[in-house]
Amino acid sequence: MAELSIFHLDKLPADQKQMWRENAAAMDMRFDCALSEGPRELAEELSEARIVIVNKTKLTEEMLVSAENLQLVQIEGRLENKVPAAELKRRGIPFAEAGLPSTIAVAEHAVALILSCAKKIIPAHEMTKTGAYRGLGIEPKETTERSHGFQWMKIEGLVELNGLKLGIFGYGEIGHEIALRMKSFNMEIFYHKRRRFDKEYENKLGIEYLDKDELFKTADVIVLNSPLTPQTQNAVSEHELTLMKSSAILVNVSRGGVVDEPALVKALQEKEIACAGLDVFVEEPVPYDHPYLSLDNIVLTPHIAGGKGGGRRRNIQTVLGSIKDNITHSEKSG
């Protein structure tokens, strides 16, 4: 296979550009990225491109006008709204998705936190491990198919997720990966983000947009995925927590500052919401005397949702691998 020339539509910082180039070279590819950010300038830069990677900068029909050599569009992630899918199909230009390892890892951890809260995994583990049944005046007995000690600790508040409503605050690649997984629990998926998807794309994804207040009122489980910006600092405050159902679960896998921590402590202490699952905090590590640590309706993990680390490099290798696979497949079938 001849050396593949790859063009990234984003204007990347120097360190990221270098990482892309090193990984591309290791796979016999030549990498470059955008010098401009405007659509007209990008259209000119695309005129000679054969393979384009799309992430933050959307590929538009206007940019395709002079892209006569384009053979493949590779999406960095799974959200097709980053490309003009209908126009690419009309032109006979294939496009491919690539689930990113770093976003998948965070999504998996979010699901783990949801289940830990819903199924009371932490207290159930502790009660089982310490033999807390002794306080109930019961003794171990051999089990059979018909006779067993179902729910022997009488744990209250267990939640079945089937048919409940999931609210995703900040629906990007991570939110999408979470939605894909929670649909297997037969949950209804609602979302809120700064720029709403068009209705046709929402229908395709099987999700429904709600404004912020409605999301917090409606959802049985809310997962926070938004970046931390001046607009999202303390986005979940006393106001939003008051809107939530007393049976609701809040999970945060974004940044600690998205949540007003004193307000969340108060909501959990007063049982205004049922449980919180947190992987991120305003201060990390969590201070040893933080009020979170005294609560029994909270699940805490030490910022491990990103998985085994090296997420950026693994993402790059995944995207480049997808390109190579798709080009190889195209050449064989052609």
Secondary structure in CASP SS format (residue, H / E / C, confidence):
PFRMAT SS
TARGET T0000
AUTHOR 0000-0000-0000
METHOD secondary structure of the structure
MODEL  1
M C 1.00
A C 1.00
E C 1.00
L E 1.00
S E 1.00
I E 1.00
F E 1.00
H E 1.00
L C 1.00
D C 1.00
K C 1.00
L C 1.00
P C 1.00
A H 1.00
D H 1.00
Q H 1.00
K H 1.00
Q H 1.00
M H 1.00
W H 1.00
R H 1.00
E H 1.00
N H 1.00
A H 1.00
A H 1.00
A H 1.00
M C 1.00
D C 1.00
M E 1.00
R E 1.00
F E 1.00
D E 1.00
C E 1.00
A C 1.00
L C 1.00
S C 1.00
E C 1.00
G C 1.00
P H 1.00
R H 1.00
E H 1.00
L H 1.00
A H 1.00
E H 1.00
E H 1.00
L H 1.00
S H 1.00
E H 1.00
A C 1.00
R C 1.00
I E 1.00
V E 1.00
I E 1.00
V E 1.00
N C 1.00
K C 1.00
T C 1.00
K C 1.00
L C 1.00
T C 1.00
E C 1.00
E H 1.00
M H 1.00
L H 1.00
V C 1.00
S C 1.00
A C 1.00
E C 1.00
N C 1.00
L C 1.00
Q C 1.00
L E 1.00
V E 1.00
Q E 1.00
I E 1.00
E C 1.00
G E 1.00
R C 1.00
L C 1.00
E H 1.00
N H 1.00
K H 1.00
V C 1.00
P C 1.00
A H 1.00
A H 1.00
E H 1.00
L H 1.00
K H 1.00
R H 1.00
R H 1.00
G C 1.00
I C 1.00
P C 1.00
F E 1.00
A E 1.00
E C 1.00
A E 1.00
G C 1.00
L C 1.00
P H 1.00
S H 1.00
T H 1.00
I H 1.00
A H 1.00
V H 1.00
A H 1.00
E H 1.00
H H 1.00
A H 1.00
V H 1.00
A H 1.00
L H 1.00
I H 1.00
L H 1.00
S H 1.00
C H 1.00
A H 1.00
K C 1.00
K C 1.00
I H 1.00
I H 1.00
P H 1.00
A H 1.00
H H 1.00
E H 1.00
M H 1.00
T H 1.00
K H 1.00
T H 1.00
G C 1.00
A H 1.00
Y H 1.00
R H 1.00
G H 1.00
L H 1.00
G C 1.00
I C 1.00
E C 1.00
P C 1.00
K C 1.00
E C 1.00
T C 1.00
T C 1.00
E C 1.00
R C 1.00
S C 1.00
H C 1.00
G C 1.00
F C 1.00
Q C 1.00
W C 1.00
M C 1.00
K C 1.00
I C 1.00
E C 1.00
G C 1.00
L C 1.00
V C 1.00
E C 1.00
L C 1.00
N C 1.00
G C 1.00
L C 1.00
K E 1.00
L E 1.00
G E 1.00
I E 1.00
F E 1.00
G C 1.00
Y C 1.00
G C 1.00
E H 1.00
I H 1.00
G H 1.00
H H 1.00
E H 1.00
I H 1.00
A H 1.00
L H 1.00
R H 1.00
M H 1.00
K H 1.00
S H 1.00
F H 1.00
N C 1.00
M C 1.00
E E 1.00
I E 1.00
F E 1.00
Y E 1.00
H E 1.00
K C 1.00
R C 1.00
R C 1.00
R C 1.00
F C 1.00
D C 1.00
K H 1.00
E H 1.00
Y H 1.00
E H 1.00
N H 1.00
K H 1.00
L H 1.00
G C 1.00
I C 1.00
E E 1.00
Y E 1.00
L C 1.00
D C 1.00
K H 1.00
D H 1.00
E H 1.00
L H 1.00
F H 1.00
K H 1.00
T H 1.00
A C 1.00
D C 1.00
V E 1.00
I E 1.00
V E 1.00
L E 1.00
N C 1.00
S C 1.00
P C 1.00
L C 1.00
T C 1.00
P C 1.00
Q C 1.00
T C 1.00
Q C 1.00
N C 1.00
A C 1.00
V E 1.00
S C 1.00
E H 1.00
H H 1.00
E H 1.00
L H 1.00
T H 1.00
L H 1.00
M C 1.00
K C 1.00
S C 1.00
S C 1.00
A C 1.00
I E 1.00
L E 1.00
V E 1.00
N E 1.00
V C 1.00
S C 1.00
R C 1.00
G H 1.00
G H 1.00
V H 1.00
V E 1.00
D C 1.00
E H 1.00
P H 1.00
A H 1.00
L H 1.00
V H 1.00
K H 1.00
A H 1.00
L H 1.00
Q H 1.00
E C 1.00
K C 1.00
E C 1.00
I C 1.00
A C 1.00
C E 1.00
A E 1.00
G E 1.00
L E 1.00
D C 1.00
V C 1.00
F C 1.00
V C 1.00
E C 1.00
E C 1.00
P C 1.00
V C 1.00
P C 1.00
Y C 1.00
D C 1.00
H C 1.00
P H 1.00
Y H 1.00
L H 1.00
S H 1.00
L C 1.00
D C 1.00
N C 1.00
I E 1.00
V E 1.00
L E 1.00
T C 1.00
P C 1.00
H C 1.00
I C 1.00
A C 1.00
G C 1.00
G C 1.00
K C 1.00
G C 1.00
G C 1.00
G H 1.00
R H 1.00
R H 1.00
R H 1.00
N H 1.00
I H 1.00
Q H 1.00
T H 1.00
V H 1.00
L H 1.00
G H 1.00
S H 1.00
I H 1.00
K H 1.00
D H 1.00
N H 1.00
I H 1.00
T H 1.00
H H 1.00
S H 1.00
E H 1.00
K H 1.00
S H 1.00
G C 1.00
END
